[in-house]
Amino acid sequence: MEKKPAWLKVSYNKEAVDEVSGLMAKLKLNTVCKEANCPSLGECYKKRTATFMILGNICTRHCRFCNVSSGVVEPVDPNEPQHLAEAVNALDLKHVVITSVTRDDLEDGGAKHFANTINAVRKLNPGVSIEVLIPDLRGVDKHLDIVIGAKPDVINHNVETVRELYLGVRPEADYDRSMYVIQYVKKRAPHIKTKTGIMVGLGETDEQVYQVMDDSLKAGCDIFTIGQYLRPSAKHISVKCYVTPEKFEEYKKIGEEKGFHYIASSPLVRSSYRAEEALAGGKIK
Amino acid sequence: MKKNIQMPKLSEQMETAVLAAWNKETGDMVKKGDVLFEIETEKVVSEVESMESGVLEEIFFEAGDEIKADEIIAVINCD
């Protein structure tokens, strides 16, 4: 196993992990924290927060960085929105992040299920801010409209990497389509905060990173996240380099100068990591 | 009462992990919540907090060893 740089260190508390994992199992819910083998799971579960993953735990796409399983998908659970709303209540969350696997097999890509989930969370937990991290929904306006119509506070769609690396990293996705998702959301609902993010350490250049920032801003993106790509297993695409904390700081500074409402950039940043803070523009400490 | 300390299974796929370092030595007092040891997996190094308070009585593995998930790696005497 390759030795990790000193800054890739996280804490792990088994009791906290077991507590949140137990609640998820009881309510038959998935978290992307667990499915993606997120390095921040221990920290987030200790703070009793998690990012929910709806529409099952099997994805119809085969991104080469992602730990979520691909294959034969399961039927959509109609009780999932209500169960998720109950989990938000049980964890006493003030801000909830809901993502999903990509469901190209569903006519609407799962848009209606997203809307049902947003509505169920809001009904049981008035006052909780809701962030959805959506797949590209094949860039279909009417499907995006369904999610927008449920009025989440934040719509995030991750562009994941620079345009030049798409074929090797996200072979079934399209850089321009992902930018279109952000652009469409902002055009249709300027009051909804838009968000995207990339992983670095996949072989991208600084210029390519700044180009993603420029493209995202042009599309109307408010919040931008940058984190280190970490390989889930030897079967996944390799880490080309470990980007230093100083370089992440430089990305943050330049991103702020370019005009993002908020930018999170450090090795262990993930798109939903400290999402409440990002929504508040960094005012929560 | 003696409590066995196991190699935690950090993910469903994890079969083994490398013990990166012990943060306590045999004979040391350990408080619940103290970082007891560090383990290295494919993505990161995790600082594992102790679930028990007591004296670290025995250590069965050294830094650098690759250890199966759930294997007993140490004993804490909680008396």
Interface residues (C-beta under 8 A of the other chain):
Chain A: M1 K3 K4 L8 K9 V10 S11 Y12 N13 K14 E15 K34 N37 P39 G42 N67 L230 R231 P232 S233 A234 L268
Chain B: P8 L10 S11 E12 Q13 V18 G33 V35 E38 E40 T41 E42 K43 V44 V45 S46 E47 V48 E49 M51
